[in-house]
């Protein structure tokens, strides 16, 4: 599980996060169009949402492997 990678995108693909099976963040990709110095809060929210969604995929996979 630790060697697997999980990826999630939010905001229509504007922010993508990649984590491993240990729950470590490996990468965060931000499309330039979403960067707006006047709305940093939106970007921060998108990053948090992408990371949380990727971690959720790790947990779901762990649960599926344990039950199957």
C-alpha positions in Angstrom: 0.0 0.0 0.0 2.8 2.4 0.9 4.2 2.2 -2.7 0.9 3.1 -4.3 0.2 6.6 -5.5 -3.2 8.3 -5.4 -4.2 11.5 -7.3 -7.2 13.8 -7.0 -8.1 16.9 -8.9 -10.6 19.7 -7.8 -11.8 22.9 -9.4 -12.2 21.2 -12.8 -8.6 20.1 -12.7 -7.2 23.4 -11.6 -5.5 21.9 -8.6 -4.2 18.3 -8.4 -2.7 16.5 -5.4 -0.7 13.3 -5.4 -0.2 11.3 -2.2 1.3 7.9 -1.4 -0.3 5.0 0.6 1.4 6.3 3.7 -0.6 9.6 3.4 2.4 11.6 2.5 1.9 14.4 -0.1 4.1 13.8 -3.1 3.1 16.7 -5.3 0.7 19.5 -5.8 0.0 20.9 -9.3 -1.6 24.3 -9.7 -2.8 25.5 -13.1 -1.6 29.1 -13.7 -5.2 30.2 -14.5 -6.2 29.7 -10.9 -3.5 31.9 -9.4 -5.1 35.2 -8.6 -3.3 37.4 -6.0 -6.6 39.0 -5.1 -8.2 35.6 -4.2 -5.6 33.6 -2.4 -8.2 32.0 -0.1 -9.8 30.2 -3.1 -6.5 28.8 -4.1 -5.8 27.7 -0.5 -9.2 26.0 -0.3 -8.6 24.2 -3.6 -5.3 22.9 -2.4 -6.8 21.6 0.9 -9.7 20.0 -1.0 -7.4 18.2 -3.5 -5.1 16.9 -0.7 -8.1 15.7 1.3 -9.7 14.0 -1.7 -6.4 12.2 -2.5 -6.1 11.0 1.2 -9.8 9.9 1.1 -8.8 7.7 -1.9 -6.0 6.1 0.1 -8.4 5.3 3.0 -11.0 3.9 0.6 -8.4 1.6 -1.1 -7.2 0.5 2.3 -10.7 -0.4 3.4 -11.4 -2.2 0.2 -8.2 -4.3 0.4 -8.9 -5.2 4.0 -12.5 -6.3 3.4 -11.7 -8.1 0.1 
